[in-house]
Amino acid sequence: MELEKKISSWITNYLDNTNLSSLIVGVSGGIDSALTSTLCAMSNKKTIVVSIPIFQNESQLNLAKKHIEWLKSNFNNVISIEIDMSDVFSMFEKKFDSYHNLSSANSKSRLRMVTLYHISSLNNGIVVGTGNKVEDFGIGFFTKYGDGGVDISPIADLTKTEVRELASNLGIIEEIIQAEPTDGLWDDDRTDEQQIGATYSELEWAMSFDGNLSDLTEKEIDVLQIYKKFNKMNAHKMTTIPIFKK
């Protein structure tokens, strides 16, 4: 069985074993959410794809719209919702005397999570995560209780390379596959690579590296250090919550 069919069957079986009936996926215009929403649609379960712009770059929003149109033209079980939360986010930020870029970016992600769970509750559904393996288990490149707040994670065992390959196999729009990965949470539209300092393919290599440091180039050592820095700094996101045992 092809990988895409295995994942979509896994999604179907998970939902069948609950008393729930729909899949809620946030669609950003990026490849991870495009692949995840497609796999959900392939399950033949009611799939609600949600675009939640918060002062989002127009090109990213247009990619999200293109993907949603492509999904709806290929699957009759897909419903789309667009909710612009820019005004809500502005009101939230005005309640604070100070401003911090990272806090602001994380708050956008958490507002989207709240929106997805509200829609999920209204539709007897579950929220489906869109994180890949490097983000979720390598460097913790997600917002805790933001895009990390999900019920299931269908592509969290796939590297970015595998995500691209699977997306291409499924005929997802090439413009989305080739787009620079970005979380869309920053005013300057910085890419993931600009934030991290390494590409996903480099991080995939670092995540699986088990050789000798003496054999590495200077660039490879830099990438390995970047990976280790993020892995250590974000370990609290990738492990269970510490509990005091009496």
Buried (B, 14 or more C-beta within 10 A) or exposed (E): EEEBEEBBBBBBEBBEEEEBEBBBBBBBBBBBBBBBBBBBBBBEBBBBBBBBBBBBBEEBBEBBBBBBEBBBEEBEBBBBBBBBBEEBBEEBEEEEEEEEEEEBBBBBBBBBBBBBBEBBEEBEBBBBBBBBBBBBBBBBBBBBEBBBBBBBBBBBEBBBBBBBBBBEEBEBBEEBBEBEBBBBBBEEBBBBBEBBBBBBBBBBBBBEBEEEEEEBEEEBEBBBEBBEEBBEEBEEBBEEEEEEEE
